[in-house]
Amino acid sequence: MGPLSAVFKADTDETGSRVSVSEWWLEPETRGADCPPPHAHPEDHVFYVIEGVLALSLEDAWHSVEAGTCIFIPGGTEHTFENHSSSRAGFININVPGGFERDLPSIVQWFKDNKGE
């Protein structure tokens, strides 16, 4: 997905649909069209920042979230994320219930359609 990448660490099949766990990385200055647009979905998220500073928008308010910080995003909350810094940023994403990985092909397609890749 360009300067944004994800690796699933535990998926629906492994957890009986209870949880999905993924690791996300954003290259420096990953913003705007390089990131998902503001969106909401029914699953709860937990983001745990493992490196750098993540710019996180919750209901149109931007927050700088440093490594070591854990953020709970209730299902239905509009959110997106970017990296506004000159260093790479990474976070662990936990979705409850699981199944988020099933949406990834359409997310990848969105990036292709909107980036011309």
C-alpha positions in Angstrom: 0.0 0.0 0.0 2.8 2.4 -0.9 4.4 4.0 2.2 1.9 2.1 4.5 2.3 -1.7 5.2 0.6 -4.2 7.5 1.3 -7.8 8.6 -1.3 -9.9 10.4 0.0 -11.6 13.5 -3.2 -13.4 14.5 -6.2 -13.7 12.2 -9.8 -14.9 12.4 -8.9 -18.5 11.6 -6.4 -18.6 14.4 -8.6 -16.9 17.0 -12.0 -18.3 16.2 -13.1 -14.8 15.0 -12.6 -13.4 18.5 -9.7 -11.0 17.6 -7.4 -9.9 14.8 -4.0 -8.6 15.5 -1.9 -6.7 13.0 1.3 -4.7 12.9 1.2 -1.4 10.8 4.1 0.7 9.6 4.1 4.2 8.1 7.1 5.7 6.4 8.1 9.3 7.3 5.6 11.9 6.1 2.9 9.4 5.3 -0.2 11.6 5.0 -3.3 12.4 3.0 -3.9 10.1 0.0 -1.1 7.7 1.4 -3.4 6.9 4.3 -7.0 5.6 4.7 -9.6 8.3 4.6 -11.6 8.9 7.8 -13.8 5.9 8.4 -15.8 4.0 11.0 -16.6 0.3 11.4 -18.4 -1.7 14.0 -15.3 -3.4 15.5 -13.5 -2.0 18.5 -9.8 -1.1 17.9 -6.9 -1.0 20.3 -3.8 0.8 18.8 -0.5 0.4 20.7 2.3 2.6 19.2 5.6 0.6 19.1 7.8 3.1 17.3 7.8 6.8 16.5 4.8 9.2 16.8 1.5 8.3 15.2 -0.9 11.1 14.2 -4.4 9.8 15.0 -7.6 11.5 14.1 -10.6 10.6 16.3 -13.9 12.3 15.3 -12.0 15.0 13.4 -9.6 15.9 16.3 -5.9 15.1 15.7 -3.7 13.6 18.4 0.0 12.9 18.5 0.5 9.4 20.0 4.0 8.5 21.1 5.6 5.0 21.3 4.4 3.2 24.4 0.9 4.7 24.3 -2.2 2.5 24.0 -5.4 4.0 22.5 -8.9 2.4 22.6 -11.2 3.3 19.6 -14.7 2.2 20.2 -16.6 0.7 17.2 -18.5 3.3 15.3 -15.9 6.0 16.0 -14.7 7.8 12.9 -10.9 7.7 12.7 -7.8 7.7 10.5 -4.0 7.8 11.0 -1.0 9.4 9.4 2.7 9.9 10.1 3.5 13.7 10.3 7.1 13.1 11.4 10.4 12.5 9.7 10.8 9.1 11.3 9.0 5.8 10.7 6.0 5.1 12.9 4.6 1.7 13.8 1.7 0.4 15.8 -0.1 -2.8 16.8 -3.8 -2.9 15.9 -6.1 -5.2 17.8 -9.6 -5.6 16.4 -12.5 -7.1 18.4 -14.2 -9.1 17.1 -11.8 -10.5 14.5 -12.3 -10.5 10.8 -10.7 -7.2 9.8 -8.2 -9.1 7.6 -11.1 -10.1 5.3 -11.4 -6.4 4.4 -7.8 -5.9 3.5 -8.2 -6.9 -0.2 -10.7 -4.1 -0.7 -8.5 -1.7 1.2 -5.5 -2.5 -1.0 -7.7 -2.0 -4.0 -8.8 1.4 -2.7 -5.1 2.4 -2.5 -4.5 1.2 -6.1 -7.6 3.0 -7.4 -6.7 6.3 -5.6 -2.9 6.2 -6.2 -2.8 4.9 -9.8 -0.6 2.0 -8.8 
